Amino acid sequence: MLKPFEQWTPEDRRKAWRSIRSFKCNQSPFVCGWSNVPDLLSPGLSIDDILAKMQLSEAEVQVRHEMLQEYAAREPQHALHQFLEFEAAETRLRYSRPLDPDEAIYDGFFSGEDELLMHQVLQAGPNFDWRTVRSNDRRVEPLIFRYIARNFPEVLDEDGKKRWEDYCRARQLEHVEQRKVTLDQVFSYELRDSMEPMGNLSEAQTKELARWQDRVREVLMPHNYES
């Protein structure tokens, strides 16, 4: 029997926290909205049968959710509150900007036509003309172009080479929210390690590395060095 929040005991609060789970897309078992359940049921099986097996009711689940939200709001120092705040921040970040196609491959399944197209790309390799790609899925064309550019850069025409160079430059120097390890970080790691007691770079090598960093940035971002 559910109790109002005011009547919760310390044990009730511990049980509520242990009941929290996080879910990921494209994993089994999966979670979906109630409206989708009828389409997934076997013949002769109803939602009530599932809830009875789980010893749950839709109303009870909703009440528990509201009680947990109320508890988290009243206890800002509790791990539950911090967990929900973190999840909300992650959600805001995820949907506040368009995902790069390389990061969005799990945003949904590809159509059968797109899967066939990707298979053709793998089979044809450098002989596939990336300029002929047509798809209603915004992820497909950039993914195929990048696959060709990464693996067969020699087949790119002048427009393709410029597009790839622009993408690489932006990825390393501009798109901070998307990149994993930037050019500056690579140099910083090397310089930091060289200054450690067990660093394997001499003072002259460290200075040369710093000069090389400036030179690479000058090549990648010439407009920042023009007078």
N, C-alpha and C positions, 0 to 999 in steps of 0.2 A: 504493500500500500504506500503510495507516494505521500510525502509529508511536505508542508510548506517549508520554505527555506529557514524561517525563524526557528523551526523545531529540529533542524538538522543537528545531529551529534557529530563529534570529531570523526567517528567511524564512518558516518554517512558521507562526510566530505572526502575522506580517503578513498572510499569506494567510487565516488563520483569522478575523482581524478583518474583512478585506474581504468575507468570505462572509456576514457578518451582515446580515440584512434585517429590516425591520419590515413588518407587514401590517395592513391596515385592512379593516373589514367593508364589504360591498356594493361592492367594487371588483373589476375584472377585470384580470389573471387572479386567481383566488381560491384560497384554501387551505382544505382540509377534512381531516377525519380519514380514515384508511385505510378505516374501516368504511363510509364513504359512497361510496367510489369505484365499487364495482360498479354502483350505481344510475345512474352518470353515463357509463358506458362505452358506446361504439357497439357494435353487433353484430360479433362476431368479434375484438374488442379486449380484451385482458386487462391486469391490473395489471402482470404481468411484461413485457408489450410496452412499457408506459409507462416502467417503470424501466430497461429496456434502452435505450430511446431517450434517456433522461436520463443513462445510464451511472451509475446509482445502484442501491443496494439498500436495503431498509428497515433491515436490520441496520447497514449502513454509516452511514445517516443517524442512527440512534440512538447509535452509537458516537461520531460527530462531535459530537453534542449533549452527550454526557457529558464528552467531552474539553474542550469549550469551557467548560462549567460548572466543571470542575476547574481550568482555567487561570484563569478569572475569580476563583475563590476564593483562588488562590495569589498573584494580582497585584492587590491591592485598589486600587492607584493607577492601574491601566491603564484606558483608556477603555472597554474591553469590560466590566470589572467595574462601572464607573459606569453604563454603558448598561443593563445587566441590573438593577441596583439601581433605576434610574429607572423602568424598565418594571414592575418588581414593585410599586413604590410607587404608580404610576398605576393598576395593576390593583386594589390594595387600596382605594384611594380610590374607584374606580368602583363597586365592589361592597360597600362599607361603608355606603352610604346609598342609599335609593330615589331614583331620578332623577326630576326634575320632568318631567311629560309633554312640555313644550316641548323638553326636552333628550333625551327618550327616543324621538323619532320614528324614529331609526335603529336601535333595539334589535331590530327585526324587522319583517317585512312585515305590512301590514294585511290582513285577510281581504277577500274579494270583497264581502261584505255591508257591511263598514265603509267600503270605498272607495266603494260606491254611496251610502251614507249621506252621506259627505262631499261627493260630487258634488251631492246634493240640497240640502245646506246652501249650497253656492256658487250654485246656481240660484235658490234661494228667497230668499237674503239676509235682510233684516229680517223677512220673513214666516215664517221657519223657527222653530218652537217648540223651543228648546233643552231644555225640560223633558221632552220626550218621548223623548230619546235613551236607547237601551238597547243595550249592547254588552258582550261578555265581555272585551274589551280595555280595561284600566284607563286607557289613554291617551286613548281616543276622546272620552268625555263631557267631560273638562276641556278638551281641545283645541277642541271645538266651542263650548263655553260661552265660552271666552276669545276665540274668533274673533268671536262675536256681540257680546260685551262691548266688544271693541276697536273694531269697525267700526260697530255699531249700538247704542250704549249706551242710546238712547232707548226701546228696546223691552223693556228689563229691568224686571221687577216689583221690588217692594221687597226681596224675598229675594235676587233676582239682583243688585241694586245693592249690597246689603250684602256679598254674597259677593265681588263684584268689588273693592269697596273694601278688604275684609279681605285679599284676595290681594295687591293692590297695596301695601298697607301692609307686609305680611309680606315681600314680595319686596324692598322697598327697605330695610327696617330690621331684619329678623330673620334671613332665610335667607342668611347670609353665604356659605355654600359654593356657592350657586346663582346669586347675582346677578353681573352683569358690571360695571356701573357703578352705584354707589349714589348716593343723594341727597347724602350727606356728601361723596363724592368729587367730585361736580359742583361743589359749593360750594368745596371745597378747591382745585380746579383754578382756579376763578375768582379766589379770594383769592390764591393763589400767583402767578398771572400778573399780578395787579394790583400786586404788590410787586416785580416785576422792573423793571429800569431802563426798559424800553420798555413797561411796563404802561400801559393806557389808562384806568384808573379813578383818579379822584381819591381823596384821603383820605376825604372825606365819602361818596363812593360805596362805598368799601370798607367803611366802618362800616355803611352802610345794607344792604349785602349780608350782612354778618354778622348784623345784626338780623333780616333776612328769613329767614336760615337758622334762627335760633331760633324764629321764628314758624311756619315750615313744620313743624318738628319738633313744636312744641306742638300744631298741628292734627292731625298724623298720629299722635302718641302722647300724647294728653291725659292718660293715667293717670300718665305720668312727671312731669307738672307739677302734679298735684293735691296739695294740702296735706293 
